[in-house]
Amino acid sequence: MATLADPALHPAAPMPTHWKDGNPTPADLAHIPGDGGFPIIGNTFRMLADPHAFTKAMVERYGPVYKNRAFGGWVVALVGADANELVLFDRDKNFSSEQGWGPILDQLFPRGLMLMDFDHHRADRKALSIAFKPGPMRHYSGSLNRGIAQAVKGWADHPMQFYPAIKQLTLDLAADSFIGIPWGPEADRINEAFVYMVQAAVAPIRHPLPFTLMRKGVKGREFLVDYFTKETHRRRAEGGGQDMFSQFATATREDGSLLPVDEVVDHMNFLMMAAHDTITSSATSLVWLLAKNPEWQDRLRDEIISITGGSGDLQYDELGRLELVEMAFKEALRLVPPVPSTPRRALREFEFGGYRIPAGTPVGINTQYVHHMEEYWPDPEKFDPMRFTPDLVKARHKYAWVPFGGGAHMCLGLHFAYMQVKILMAQLLTRYSIEVEEGYDPDWQAWPIPKPKDGLKVTFRSW
Ligand code: HEM
């Protein structure tokens, strides 16, 4: 069985500490305002305790371009919609996504699309896009409707924690749509290995010592690499199904060649990771915001019933007609973006906001903060899906709302995410109203992906 340490698995992937080589020294960044916080730990704990309050304090003190020391190194934060555009659109190819995400993801999810840059990235992204064309998407919509309907029937009329329930359901749905296997023991084993990998990706101990999360993550990766490698060969030989993995296994580059097997495996692992917690987090924030704003439940339900006739089953061709549901989801993604900030590393010197930022600098944009800036979003804490009418969208800075990123690395699965959440809403709201106890206001963990600390206590009341 291949192991994480096996260089053949990811020959181009250095270990995280390598990324620090060549970073600018404090002297190189001396002209940029900001502070390094406490000795050794820098601002890490201050940031983690309340990322939004931390950014607000830094922006008020230093302005929208500031340096900060956290997680063992200096980062230059670039805050605002113009900064989002500069970094995400990246007209001059100044920024490496591979070297931005590498320190966080390279050990367990090497060579995913976000860990590639420029020509290689473009070629693989094009090959993988086949899995998101209308044919396969229509197929996934069928399995999402079936799976979601089956699960939500069991949620009726009892207090429950929504977050763990949607997390499990999203894993089960992925077994079907992503891998093409039924719910059951094989899917459970894959899900378990995958969950360990995701937990390990953000674990504080970065070496696979016995009993650590990293050890479980490395074992999980070994299991999945072995499983997906065998399955890629089998699906190529026997012909695969319509699931996402089978599409990847048989995807070709522009010259007609199949993707190398180990690349298919890494793309698949990465894709599952990119899809899982993001959908789980955003479906949870939408359910919470609807629970707090019952008048919006009624508006969405009326729209869904007018389109589906009340059955709750949403056909693929009907997805585009759920305009209010889509606006409500966009507003949930604004208020609680699942990917709160995005890292890159400058490949060459660039200028922004009057500062010259040297080559090699790790930089970060802050989606969560920009999504709450009053200059783009009047009354920013208010849940108001009408912010996303076509006229208001047109009048706003294009990069003020970037939950799915933008430019070459813009989320490849965003239409899948819209589809799953719309089907979830159709199946839920045609059966239930979403209720929470009077005055309930759960605490949210902000990082690495937002989630309610108590799992979100709700009741789905039949009506
Ligand atoms: C609400 C749900 C989701 C959110 C908020 C989200 C957010 C993002 C963001 C912000 C990026 C870009 C990161 C960067 O530029 O560094 C991204 C990339 C990506 N996402 Fe998503 N995502 C979601 C769901 C999904 C799903 C369902 C899939 C797959 C089915 C997926 C697959 C990917 C992939 C493959 C990339 C890398 C694209 C590239 O680098 O070219 N995501 N996502």
Residues whose N, C-alpha, C, O or C-beta is under 5 A from the ligand:
A	BS01	HEM	L113 M114 R125 L271 A274 A275 T278 I279 S282 P338 V339 T342 V402 P403 F404 G405 A408 H409 M410 C411 L412 G413 L414 F416 A417
